[in-house]
């Protein structure tokens, strides 16, 4: 649920459309003159097929920089799980796309990120270097099936990046959820993908043998899973700043799925104007399901609520930790996702609809204890499909979680007042973007917005970009988030911020 709420805030993609109503010029021709056929040649002239083209390669890359500062500093100095209030990021991508022959293509891409962050008064200043493999695959084209093997993006569903079916690729949840495009948050994963056509139906089968989780912050960032006001706390002052980001992704997990028990997906979509499809995904969830020991749960809950801590419980937990006993389990459960999708150009925009059902999905209650519930998720998107100075798009994300008991409360899904009777939990969230290009498309002014209906939390992200130099884009943006501490949009980014950045296409 945390990933779905973060992903739905991201912007929509643009498409294109041909003006079918434009008049066509008709040329008049003179009458055909009479002629006498010439004699047939004595023999067919011989010819040689053109020599096949040699190996071709295209090199591409870009550099991206970002600086952000919070508009206020909420955390007191030297507090556990204190927020980082300023951040610098520099990301680079370099790749080569090689066409070996008509049947073989090779793509190899490397990515790297340098990140620096600091708390107020420059406390716990730190810097990190994060290299990773990007797209790195081999394409094999045959007359029946196209095969791709390697690190890749495997898209599922009509709404790219938003559909519940689009679950084979993990996400980088460390990115800003209000200003990052959907594809920039998707991480490539090693897999095998086969595509072919049966009649007018395109069929895809994919398998990712090795588990790759989402990348996320546990504490310290506006996008972190545990915020300073959350009930659970971590004494991170004992963690040296130089290793803080490196250990965060391992804090909550104790076991990963074994190799080759990976994710499987099958998708079939019609190839006409009405693209109607269905898919099935059997996958490992990408966020850990963390279950705390009852004594540790009681101790942390009392400390966070300011209640007196039982000396007997505190002593027992301390002794068990000293003995090396594991007091929590963080593992990844499996789930099925069954989906239907529809996509079609309607008037000047593209309509995308996804509906998914999962018989078991992990949620969390108000004390962060995991709960398994069935869920129905739907996404309806409509975005501009014409080449115009005006761009726009709107997504409606909804979720229904039946079988919630009177004593349960789904964290980030329901308000605290929802308890008291057995019920269906609902999520309704609208996310949209509108932008306009000025001065021969050199100036781009845009606004992203999201509104969550049930708890009335919302987000706004205005952005101004200048593209006066070929290949270079410089932009200034802001993020405003409002809502209760346990609402979807009031929780993930608890502070407004100002951002400035630039992107340069190297090739």
N, C-alpha and C positions, 0 to 999 in steps of 0.2 A: 504494500500500500504506500510506503514511503517513496518508492521509486515511481509509482504511477502518478502520485500527486506532484512530484518534482518534474516529471517529464511533460505533463500536460500543460505546464506554464510556458513551454518553448514555442517558438514561432512556427508558421506554416511555410511550405514550399510553394513556389510559383510554377505555372505551366505556360503553355502557348496555345493559340487558337488561330485558325485561318478564316478570313472574312469570306464566307461562301456567297454573300450577296453582292459582291463587287461586279459591275458590268464588264463583259468581255468584248474586245474589239473584233469585228468580222471583216476580213479582207476579201474584195471582189477579184475574180479571176476571169481572164479572157477565154473564149471558146477553145477547145482542144483541136489542134491541127491534125489533118490526116497524115499518116506516115506508112511506110512500107517496112515490115520487119527485115532486119539484116540476117544474113546466114549465120547459123550456129557455129561457134568455134570448133575447130577440129578436136580439141582435147581440153579437159579441165586444167586450168593452170595450177601448178603445185604451189604450196605455201608452207611456211614454218610458223608454229605457235610462238608467240613472244616469250622470251626468257622470263622465268619467274623473278619477281622483285626480290632483292636481297633483304637481309635483316635490317629492320628500321627500329629506331629507338627515340623516345621522347623523354626528356628530363624535365621535371617540374618540382616546384617547392615554394614555400612561403615562410615568412617570419611574422610573428604576432606578439605584440607587447601590450601590457595592461597594468595600470596603477589604480588603486582604489583606497578611499579613506572613509571611515564611518563618520556620520554627522554628529554622533554623540557617543560617549564612552559609558556603557552601562555597568560593566563589572568593576568592583572595587579593586584597588591595587593588591597584588600578591594573593589573589583568591584562586582556589582550585577551579579548574575548568574555565578560567577567565578568557574572554574573547580576544581575538586578534583584531586590532582596530585599523591597521594599515597593511597593504599587501602589494607586492610587485611580482609580475609574472612575465616571463619571456619564453615563447614557444617557437620551435622551428620544425619544419617538415621538409624532407628531401626524398624524392623518389624517381624511379626510372620505369618506363613502360616500354617493353621490348616486344615487337611482333616478329617472331622467329620465322613463321610461315603462315599460310592461310589457315592452318589448323592448330597452331601453337602460339600462345601469348604468355609472357612472363612479366609480372609486376613485383617490384621490390621497393619498399618504402621504410624509412627510418624516421622516428620522431623523438624529440627531446624537450624537456621543460625545466626551466630554472625558476624557482619560487623563493621569495623572501617574505617574511611576515614578522610583525611585532605587536606586542600588547602596549597598553598605555604607558607613557613615560619610558618607552623603548625597553620595557621589561621583556625578558625571554625572546630577544631578537634571534631569528634563525634563518637559515637558507638551505635549500635542497636542490639536488640535481636528479632528474627523473627521466632516464632514457627508456624507450620502448620500441618494439617492432610494430610498424604500422601494417598496411596492406602488403602481403607477401605471398603470392599465389601463382599457380600455373593453370592456364586455361587450355583445355583440349576440346576442339570442335570436331564433331563427327556428323554424319548425315542424319542421325537419329537423336543423339543425346549430346548436350554440351556439359562438360565436366570441369569443375573448379576445385582445386585442392590447395589448401594453405590458409594463412591468416586472411580473413575476409569479413565483409559485411553481408549478412544474410537477412534481407528485409522480408517481413511478413506483414500482412494486413494492408488495407487501403490507406490508412493514415500512418505514414512512415514516422516512426519514433513515438507515436502516441497509442497505437492499438495494443491491447493486451496480448494479442498473438505475437507481436514483434518482440520476442523474449529470448532469442538465442544469443544475441549480442549483449554483453554487460554494458552499463552506463558509467560514465565518470560523474558521480554526484558531487564532486568537489567544484564543479563549474558553477558560475553564477546562474541561478535558475531563471532570472528575469531578462538577461541580455544574451544568452547563449543560444545559437541555432540548434535544432534537434540533432542534425548529423554530427555536429562538433562534440556532442556529449556521448556519442556511440563509439565503443571500442571494438576494434576487429578481434576476432577469435578464430583459432585454428579449427577448420572444419572441412567437410567434403560436401559439395553441392552438385546435384545433377538436375538438368532441366531439359525438357522435351515437350513435344506437342502430340496429342492424340485427337485427331480431327480438329475441331475449333477450340480445344481446351489445352491450356498450357499447364503442365504438371511439373512440380518441383519437389525434390526430396533432399533433406539435409541432415547431416550428423556431425555433432561436435563432440569428439571423444574425451576431451580434457576439460575439467571444470575451471571456469574463470569467474570470480565474483565481481560484483559492482565495486568500484573504487569510491571510497567515502571517508569523511572525517568523523571521528567519534566525538571529539570535543574541540573547542577553541575557535571554530569558524561559524559564520552565520548559517552555513549549510550543514552543520554537524548534526548527527543523530541525537546526541545528548546535549541539551542546552543548560546554561547555568540555573535556570528556574525549574528544570526537570527534577522529578523526585529522586532518581538515581544519580549518584555523584561518583567521580573518580578522583583520587588524590594525585593529580598529574604533576604536582610540584616536585614529586620524587623522580620524575622522568626528565632527563637532561634535554634541553631544547634541541641539541644537535641530532637526536634520534627520535624526537617526538612524532614527526609525520611518518617515519618509517615503521614505527611499531603500532600505529593506530589501527591499521587494517587487520592486525592479528590479535588485538585485545579481546574482541568479542567472540572469536571462533576458537573451538577446541578440536574440531575434526572437519575434514573436507571429504567430498565424495571420492571414491577410488577411481583410478584411471579407467577409461573406456566405459564407465557408467555415466555417459554424457547425455546430451540433449538430442532429441529426434524430432523432426518436423516434416509434415507432408502438406502440400498446398496445391489446389487445383483452381484455375481461374479461366473463365471464358475469354476469347480474344476479340470479340466484337466491340461495338460502340458501348454496349452495356457490359461492363466487366463485373461479373458475378462470380464469387468464389467461396471456397470453404477450406479450412485448415485444421490440423490437429498438431499440438505440441505436447511432448512429454519431456519435462525439464526439471533440473535442479533449481530451486529458488536461489536468487543471487544475493540475498541478504541473510545473515545467520539467524536462526531461531534460538534465542538465548533463554535458557531456563536457569533461574537462580536457586540455590539451596534455600530452604525455608528460613533458617536462622539468619543467613546473610540478607535475605529479603527483608526480614523484620528489622534488622539492625540498620540497614540503609534507609528504610522507610521512616524509622523513628528519628534518625539524624536529620534527614531532609525536612521533616515536618516540625522540627524543633521540640520533639517530645523527649522525655527522659529515656535514656538507653538502659536497658536491663543489664546490670553488671554480670549476671550469669550468662546471658546470651553473648555479651561482648567477650567475656573470657573464653567461652566455648569456641567462638569464631576465631579468636586469636590463636588458641591452641591448635585448632585444625589447620589454620594457615601455616603455622610453624611446622606442623607435621607433614606438610606438602600435600594435603588433601585438596582435591579439586572441588570448589564450591559453586561452580556453574558449568553448564554445558552449552556450547554454541555450535550448532550443526545446521546443515542445509537439507531441508526436506524436499521431496519431489511432488510435483503437481501436474495434472492434465489441464490443458486449455483447448476447448473446442470453440471454433469461431466461424462466423459468416461475414462476408464483406461485399461491398458494392461500390463501384466507382463509375462516374459518367460526367461528361461535359454538359452542363446545363446553363444555357444563356451565355454569359460572359465569365463563368466560373466553373471550377471543378468540384463536384460533390463526392465526398468520400464517407462511407458509413461502415463501421465495424461493430459487431456484437459478439461478445465472448462469454463463455460459461466455464467456470472451474469448480469441480466438486469439492476441492479442498485448497484453501489459501490461508497463509499465516497472517494474522493480525496481532495486535498487542493491546492489552487492557491498560487502564490508567496507571497501574503499577509496573508496567513493562513486562508483564507475564504473557507468554505467547498463547494465542487462541486460534484454533483451526475452524474455519467457516467456509461454506460454499459462497460463491459470489457470481453476480452477473454484471458485466461491464460493457458500456457502449460509448462510442465516440462518433460524433457527426461533425464533419469538417466541410467548409465551403470557402474556397479561396480563389483569387483572381487567376484567370487563365489566358489573359491577353497581354500583349506587350504594350504597356502604358506607363505614363509617368506616375499614375496612381496605383499603388499596390494595397491589397487588403486581404484579410482572412479571418475566419471565426471558427472556433472549435467549441463544441459542447461535450464535456466529459461527465458521464454519469456512472454510478455504481449502486447496486442493491445487494445487501448482505442479509439474507434471511436467517432466522434461528438464533438471534441474539437474545440471551436470557435476561431476566429482570435484574439480576445481580451483576451483569456485565456491562462494560462501557468500552467501546472500541476507540483506542487512542488515535487522535487526529481525524477520526471519522465522525464522532458524535460529541456533542457538548455534555458537560457533567450532568445536566438536568434530564438527560435521556433515560436514566435508570428508573426502575419502578415497575416495568411490565415487559413481558416478552414482546418482541417487535422485529421489524425489518429496519436495518440501518441504511440510510440513504446518503449519497454524495452527489451534489450538483455543482459543476464548476464551468464557468465560461472563460475562455481565453481568446484574445484577438490581437491583431496587429493592423495598423493603417500607416501608410507612408506615402510621401510625395517627393519627386525629384525635381529640382529647380536648376536654372542656369545650365541648360544643355546637359542635364544629369550629373552635374558636378557637385551639387549639394543635395543631400538626402535627409529629410526630416521624417522621423517615425515615432510612433507611440505604441508600446505593448501594454496590455492591461489584462487582468484576470480578476474574477469575482467568484467567490465561493458562497453559495446561497444559504446553506443551513446555518452556519455560524457567522455569516456576513463578513468574512475576511476578504481583503482585496490587495492587489499589487499594481503599481504603475511604474513604467520604465520608459521615459522619454529619451530620445537619442538623436543627435545631429552628427552627420558624417560629411566630410569633404573629400572629393575624389578628383582634385584638380591636376594631379600628376598621374600619368599612366602607371597602373599597377599599385599605386599607393592609396590607402584609405586611412584617414585620421578621424577619430570620433570622440565625442564627449557625451556622457550619459549619466543618468541618475536612477536609483532604485528607491521606491517608497513602498513599504509593507505595513499594513495595519490589520489588526485582529487580535483576538484573545491568545494567550500564550499556548493554548492547546488547540487552536484552529489551524487548518492546513496552511494558510498563507501568513498567519501571525506567528507560526512556530519556526519554520525553516530559516527565515531571514528576520531576525528580531530587531534589526537596526537598519535605518536608511543609510545610503552611501552614495558617494560621488565617484565616477569612474572616468578615466581618460585612457584611450588606447590607439593603436595603429596596427595596420596589416599591410604587408608588402609582398606582392607576387614576384618571386625571383625569376621565374622563367614562364 
